[in-house]
């Protein structure tokens, strides 16, 4: 059964939901705790894959307003998670989680509100 076409608002909500999931999954882990907890590592990788896929479907105008976000990189890393799963470095995932998600979250909340949505 084909999936419904999701609106930009829904795609942004998907991104935000998965960023917030990652924050909950990781909690107060340091890198060593993170890589030793394979369940959390797996869950975070899946959430990043969803973020990547949702970002691919955002309209160009949303991406253009936030040039500080590496949209191509977000899309490309999703391919790595899906197709190069056996070579994904835990350090790459940790870097994304600790370095990139806060900025993406701020941008997505602003875009969501511009579209009339709300987020906590």
C-alpha positions as CSV (number, residue, x, y, z in Angstrom):
1,X,0.0,0.0,0.0
2,X,1.6,3.3,-1.0
3,X,2.3,5.8,1.8
4,X,0.5,9.0,2.0
5,X,2.2,12.2,0.7
6,X,3.3,14.0,3.9
7,X,3.2,17.7,4.0
8,X,6.2,19.9,4.8
9,X,4.7,20.5,8.3
10,X,4.5,16.7,8.9
11,X,8.1,16.3,7.6
12,X,9.3,18.9,10.1
13,X,7.4,17.2,12.9
14,X,9.0,13.9,11.9
15,X,12.5,15.6,12.2
16,X,11.7,17.2,15.5
17,X,10.2,14.0,16.9
18,X,13.3,12.1,16.1
19,X,15.7,14.7,17.4
20,X,13.8,14.6,20.7
21,X,13.8,10.8,20.7
22,X,17.6,10.9,20.2
23,X,18.0,13.3,23.1
24,X,15.9,10.9,25.3
25,X,17.8,7.9,24.1
26,X,21.2,9.4,24.7
27,X,20.4,11.1,28.0
28,X,23.5,11.9,29.9
29,X,25.7,9.3,28.1
30,X,29.3,10.0,27.2
31,X,30.7,8.5,24.1
32,X,31.9,5.2,25.8
33,X,28.5,4.6,27.4
34,X,26.8,5.3,24.0
35,X,28.9,2.8,22.0
36,X,28.6,0.1,24.6
37,X,24.8,0.4,24.6
38,X,24.1,-1.3,21.3
39,X,20.3,-0.8,21.7
40,X,20.7,2.9,22.0
41,X,23.2,3.1,19.2
42,X,20.8,1.2,17.0
43,X,17.8,3.4,17.9
44,X,19.8,6.6,17.4
45,X,21.0,5.4,14.0
46,X,17.4,4.7,13.0
47,X,16.2,8.1,14.2
48,X,19.0,9.8,12.2
49,X,17.9,7.8,9.1
50,X,14.4,9.1,9.5
51,X,15.6,12.6,9.9
52,X,17.7,12.2,6.7
53,X,14.7,10.9,4.7
54,X,12.3,13.6,6.0
55,X,14.8,16.3,5.1
56,X,15.0,15.1,1.5
57,X,11.3,16.0,1.2
58,X,11.4,19.5,2.6
59,X,10.7,22.2,0.0
60,X,13.6,24.1,-1.4
61,X,12.4,27.4,0.1
62,X,12.7,26.0,3.7
63,X,16.2,24.7,3.0
64,X,17.2,28.0,1.4
65,X,16.2,30.0,4.5
66,X,18.5,28.0,6.6
67,X,21.8,27.9,4.8
68,X,23.6,27.2,8.0
69,X,22.3,23.6,7.8
70,X,24.2,21.1,5.6
71,X,21.1,19.7,3.9
72,X,23.1,17.8,1.4
73,X,25.1,16.3,4.2
74,X,22.0,15.2,6.0
75,X,20.6,13.6,2.9
76,X,23.9,11.9,2.1
77,X,24.5,10.5,5.5
78,X,21.1,8.7,5.4
79,X,22.5,6.8,2.4
80,X,25.4,5.8,4.5
81,X,23.2,4.6,7.3
82,X,21.0,2.6,4.9
83,X,23.6,1.2,2.4
84,X,26.9,1.4,4.2
85,X,25.5,0.2,7.5
86,X,28.4,-2.2,8.0
87,X,30.9,0.6,7.8
88,X,29.2,3.3,9.9
89,X,31.6,4.6,12.5
90,X,30.1,5.2,16.0
91,X,32.1,8.4,16.1
92,X,30.3,9.8,13.1
93,X,26.9,9.1,14.8
94,X,28.1,10.6,18.1
95,X,29.4,13.7,16.3
96,X,26.1,14.3,14.6
97,X,24.2,13.8,17.9
98,X,26.4,16.1,20.0
99,X,27.3,18.7,17.4
100,X,24.5,19.1,14.8
101,X,21.1,18.3,16.2
102,X,20.6,21.3,18.4
103,X,21.0,23.7,15.5
104,X,18.7,21.6,13.3
105,X,16.1,21.5,16.1
106,X,16.1,25.4,16.4
107,X,15.7,25.8,12.7
108,X,12.9,23.2,12.4
109,X,11.0,24.8,15.3
110,X,11.2,28.2,13.6
111,X,10.0,26.7,10.3
112,X,7.2,24.7,12.1
113,X,5.9,27.9,13.7
114,X,6.1,29.8,10.4
115,X,3.8,27.1,9.0
116,X,1.4,27.5,12.0
117,X,2.5,24.5,14.0
118,X,3.6,24.2,17.6
119,X,6.3,22.3,19.3
120,X,7.4,22.1,23.0
